[in-house]
Each structure stands twice: as C-alpha cells, then as structure tokens.
C-alpha cells in the first residue's frame, strides 16, 4: 500500500490513510443532487458541511457530465469562482475545481483552488501548462472518448491493463510539462466511457492501478456500475458506495470522491481499523 503524499500549494494529504473528497455540484443538472446545491450561497453552505463532516478535500464543479450541450466557459466560471473564493477563505482543507477547460482552471486557481480534477486527464496542452505554472495538485483521470458525448460502443480490451499503461505514460507526459510527481494522483475513470462490466472489472483489479506507484483516487459515488449490480437509482446507491470503498481500500486505493461524507466516513474509518488490525492499532482508542 502506497504511503506517498499528495502535495498541493501549502500542504499535502498523507496517503498512508484514506481520504474523502466531498462533491459540491454548483450546477442545475447534476446526476445526484439535481440542482439542490446550485447557487453560490447553497453551494458554499454545502461545501462547509462536507468539510465539517470529515472531507479532506472539497471539490467544486460547474458543469455536469450529463450527455448534453457543454456549459459555456463564462457561465462555468461564474458558477464556480465565487464558491471557491468563499470556501478557500473559510476552510482549513484544500478546495479543488472539477473542470476540463483551461480557462476555468486558471480562474479557479486565482480564486484559491489548490487542486484540479480534470476528467479528461490533462489532454489539453494548455491545461498541463496551467497546472505546471500554478503548482497545484492534480487528478489524472482516464476517459475513453470525449466528455458529454454518449458512447455508442465500448472497446473490447483488458481495461485495467490499459488504464495502468495509460497512467504510466501520462505521468511521464506530465513530468515533461513540468508537473511534479508528488502533485499527481491517478483516477482510473470509473464510469467514463466504460461499460458497467468494465467498471466492475476495473474496481475488482484496482490494485493494478495502485501498482503504478501514485495514490489512487476512486470516484465511486453513485456510479452506474452500482446501479447495474444492485438495481438502485442514483440517489439510493449509498450502501453500494460503502461496499465499493471498503473493497478498494483493502486493495490499496486511498482517495474516494463522494457525495455523502458523513455516512461514508464511517465506512472508511471502520474499514481502515479492520485492515490495520484493531487489537494493536486501536487498543488505546477503544478501551
């Protein structure tokens, strides 16, 4: 299990233990929130609540990856920048921005974001440059195909092996762009251009992504693979999320992107205690 740190301006996450990234969907059309946190005040309030519940990172996104027209850059900036400014001023934990647009990323960095989650894995050279210049932490994400375009087919390949090979190559590309290795974590891209069966295999073999050598970031929350296995609708997949986190934690993944931080923090803490060995590691805590 990797004990590597994930560094960002002014701090780092110790990935010897698990962390939750709490999601703030500053959008009117998110899959799970359905616009409940849209609007600056509501987004900020939600972000503060996620941090209070135990999120190690609060991530703000201004565009849903629903299969719909892309959000204009100016509108996405208008949605996320005021939220990031206020959360960065009030929180002790880092604020991340979720975007694949370099202009949005740069505006978010100026507003105080210290981490970028780019769902397209820094495909744009301009995004690599922005990350290198800002020195922020970055989530390198695997994505088959372009964002916001519904796949018409899925490649018949060994997905975990392909993602591991991709991760090694992209780490090298990031290094050439001036992005330090300790700024990078790897997101295998569950649900991004992959079928539910491929996602399940990817999660089952997540240790192959861990073996690449950087902390692994799993966007498990409410993914379609959970619905395919359980039959539950997106808002009702909390138990599936918990099972996925517990499994991936045992295989070495350390960072989990989630909606319900309070509930899933219990999953994380209990799974860690069992992995570490409660009689020794927790003896002084649970007398």
SULGI-V465376 format. One line per field, one symbol per residue. ss: DSSP state (@ for helix, = for strand, . for the rest). burial: + if it has 9 or more other C-alpha atoms within 8 Angstrom, else -. A space follows every 50 residues. Layout:
ss=???
burial=???
This chain:
ss=....====..====....=======..............@@@@@@@@@@@ @@@...=====...........@@@@@@@@@@@@@@@@@@...=====.. .@@@@@@@@@@...====......@@@@@@@@@@..=====......... ........@@@@@@@@@@@@@@@@@@....@@@====........@@@@@ @@@@..@@@@.....===.....@@@@@@@...@@@.@@@@@@@@@@@@@ ....====..@@@@@@@@@@@@@@@@.@@@@......
burial=-+++++++-----+++-+++++++++++++--+-+-++++-+++-+++-+ +-++++++++++++--------+--++-++++++++++--+-++++++++ -+-++++++-++++++++++++----++++++--+++++++++----+-- --------++-+++-+++-++--++-+-++--+++++++++-++++-+++ +++-++++++-+-+++++++++++++++---+-+--++-+++-+++-+++ ++++++++-+++-++-++--+++---++--+++----
